[in-house]
Amino acid sequence: MSALLPALVPSLGQLAAVAALLAVAAGLAAIGAAIRLLAGNRGAIAEADLVVGWGAAVALFVGPGVILPVPFTALAALLAVLALLAIIPVVRHREMPLGPGMPRMAALLVPLLALTASMVASEGDDFSHWLPNLRYLLAVDHFPGVGLPPPDSIFPAYPHGTTLVAYLASRLSGVAADTSVGRFNMLLLASLALAALRLFRGEESGRPGWLASAVALAFVTFLSPTFVPRLALAGYADVSTGVSLAFVALLGLGLVGGNRGQGPAPWLQSALALVALVMTKQSTVALVGLAVVGIAVSTWRRPARLTRLLPALAAAALALAAWRYRVGFLAEGEKTVLPLAEWQWALLPETLRSIGGVIVNKGGYFGAALALCLVALRPPSADAAPGRDLVRVFAAAFVGYTLFLVWIYLAVFTDFESRTAASFWRYHTQLGALQIMALAVVAGPLWRRHGGRLPKALPTALGLVCLAVVVAGPFAALRAVRFDLQPLKLHIAQAMAELRSDWPAGVPPLIVDPQGSGDMCLLAAYHLGLGPRTSSCVYYFTPPDQAAASLGQAKLAYAITTNPQVAALTGLTLPDGASHLIARDESGNWRLARSWPFRGFASASEFKR
């Protein structure tokens, strides 16, 4: 632990990035609250303020930002003005954005935010597209397109919903806030905790106590089966997708189930939450469709009410169409569907076996999902409260998304990814927030009906345990929370920082890591100042002929690990215990140019990658 302490102390730049992200989130929540209050606040959900404000910001950038040649700094300034103006109705109505429980929930988040203030980017997808996309926005001040520099991201056409939050934090702080999405994810989970707590308490209102808030926050973070620190605290969009989906479902049910006199607030909230959802990941269109199916089941006796969703869906469709128009100018940059003749039918048995293995290993989530699906089989009630229909929305999303993922492994992914059902568990974590809300809906009435029979000390004991989880949990689970402190990741980042200024201009790097999965290649290329499209990698899954071609064409290479094939191709036996820069001499032979000894570990292969 003592060896890690220096790395836990944030720099001034990191503190500035944290403060900027908190300011951006506060501004977005204020905008969401102002929209709710100015629209009448009838039938609105205060806990959705952050998601709604975020959706409004996304709409601003994806609308004028796509159609007009407006620099993003100008849009960011306009958004800042709107956030300041939003304070006026909030103060006038004496309303707290996200509801009265937010101050305590935010205070309970402080330990986790403090422990991660010095975090550095470290995960593979961060370096393949999320951070290159952010770097492009900061450098070009616009989305990629015709007449602009080409992006170096593997997936520049991925929706930029969370990337825009990082962009705003970067502009405000003056530094690249490359870990701000993880903190934004935590704030989104706090809003989810507030909504789940309200659903659990039923008609109860007012500010929840410290222990109740701790229970809610613990069950959306460390006690949630779908809380994975490497996803939630990195730049990945899975948590933001999950939370926005949960609020889309809750707001949509309120919209179709409310009275006609409830005013425009529920529609505006639904529309902007949908805009946020469709701009988080490429696959969210499927989640929107499944949420609509679940909501349709809840209106089966009053199908005409489903038309109330149409304006909100139209707003999301316009945002998505504007983005598709923009990325249509890119030659590539997202996952594509294979021709029907190339679908991986022969791999389907292996895919299903891999899916079965994940279901067994993640029994907490899948067991609860099965239980909720059984509850959802009960006949719909015409007069059921909107929250109770969340169970059916979750069931529709769970079953439909599972089938959708099977199709993905057939029609989009290939070979190893199809065989192993790559990221099946990760994709299912996107339903975790909706599952939490559905469980709260089911558990709340049971607690109110039977909780009085339990010992009176039990709720207090549970609250104290959860308080310890949210306050001390981040420190107790330090290795899991601060996954960025893996020695190999720090070693590569330091080596690239030393090498960056000496790398010859116009020479694309080759990263050699034949014992790795490829993530360290992405990390090295990013820290070298180049992107994945301008670099190449020899890693575990690289075919031998491709490895030979890459090494045959390269002039410089950074070797993290080696193997007999690399040794044969280069004619070098690289010393153990270090990473190396190798270069071709004038005669075309490889030579060892420089080495970086490992500190605190003996071999790069000892780390799971």
Steps between C-alpha positions, in 0.01 A plus 500: 500500500778744594657454157175612338450813709696736270288390204181573697585869541352699209694766314369853460391415145308196621331703773403758239352225282299361794368846591412568137306176464304572818424850371389363162275242670353768727428715197334214314288413804398866533395506134299182552333645809422828320339312212288307748395807697434730204288227339276486806658216699173302483574132451875568478770298675759708681755217518526511120636857498861399429408266214259758357756782519758274342253420220444872445876556466530211257212639295674838485823352366346241270250748355684825415833325548427266211308727266686830545875574494486623860813441708433288803656757732217736402240231575671427832484869590131510406438195717678669792273803462194275497621325815540835678155613386357168619591593856232773497190273488671251732554769764160659441321169554734405787561167334807281527606345168451123517275542803564569869703184549784600269723686753527195726546265207777722364668509841500121513677496163791708629720203609474335158556829318799582720662161452467526123601868466852399394381231261660472158351341189599135472245282318512366146183659362603832653797504266337342196222756458364685806813707569603543135148634438543744790844604379356568155224725638755698702737536205249568222213652704245313290376155415703325226380560148579615149777756478625429852804299612444123492432342842743246644235315702401146408132598538466875432136448401401370843250741662678770702251547785742430784796640306325838497491500881875440506542774239313752716703407808820533298410843366404623846810365676751577226638144514397183323245358746555148373357325809195721547252254348561258788408772751197596290396136518513520880273806501258323267494205740424742784197626307399138442530433874265790574243374249523141625459620859186692408358197322579282801333743743187528287298809579746626761653836424747736659872478551625146568722447803870420500453128551230468233719691257796276583293187436386630161849608395657172615252298296574690178877481552697246702204274585359500148578187295555717190735754659835425340766760594689451172185606315350752740819690582651494150395696194258232384136587424334192652395667827372814326308278258348302786395800709355690205308185397357465851378861498362462147292209626385680817419824318332320211273307734410821680425668168262232375347436842449857618204728460468721195514808721850425624656755266804495270761415765476118466524523121804727511671278754426188296620661177832618643565176688449317170742736326760423766441125464529478121824699511688273744567191288426365155280218632264717704243511220423138589461594867260782409291259295489245783405768753212605273387137477498475879308826534253381234422194712410730789248684282339192346152603620550861393718471188420854387711626790810364333474783246607737777851364452515596134619862541778389738604221264497749211740727690740210556465395136590852384812504718601158373429600138718810539783288637458238227510778243828624644674164525372406157794701366745264674617206294496277808493528875242270657390139513324378186272205425657223294335382177252219567727245334775578752295461818673275756243217511768232547617673818153525655538190727828636640342842543207357696734296720700812577180689582395217730832521682453873559148445633625243750792717612283812542214329680411802714396716210353224284320339794335830592419556132325161481301578813389833357401333173277260698341794682445669164292203382220609731216654294534878458270712712318790340528715812853407604732781600757584231787378717359150523517460126878545517522127563344428163723752327803332654377155398447615141844662494672198657352239268519719190855619566623147560361396161642816344847414632476149359425659164800734545731200543354352182486807279753755628780338697726236348717205599640533854248765609213283379638179649547653843189725496736790559377759753164324546513579872616855440212570263252361750624740766323765292175356638625518860348841580160394366524180704571703817189711440288190433628332816420814700144490366461136606682523832337821623146367552636179654701702751206724586274196539730273698783720624323568828535134597879519487715609796495879532879511505527334158442812283752695706754218477452478123540874469820500704645216292419685177641822644825315567489360144472840330742679735766234561428274202709697250804471727437135590472417129792721404653256252169460317413869505845625400558250221695772322791449741601169347881527480520400134260775393697760694826368355380532140357848554831619648704341221283663235527837671879475473489373144238737360730792425759276334263311270573599138223695330309302240618160627198292608569298814487124528422367846612142565324306777452141383401385850232768541142553387573824316390743773857597584561576132214750507628651824851540360385654171273748678767614746745529214271771366370296209175316454408140427445572131854627457663213688516124464534222752632147522313330783379154603229472233707639211537235225865399438501631142363836612758522779776429248365768264474761779854438622626487144367848422574676830805716570440542872315280748427512871505149647311429823538122480659261253472139385696262273331631184590862579854392587530318168359791298721762663809290567500640856480327834360780710598497869230414754391749762459802274315644202709600200523729203644320198604665173636403160855601424625615160543141383138419584574287807323549829697629798413576861483880534378552855353312797273594791552263798191384685467623858304303754433208267710257300295426189218663304341158455414475871214747458162393369438700184 
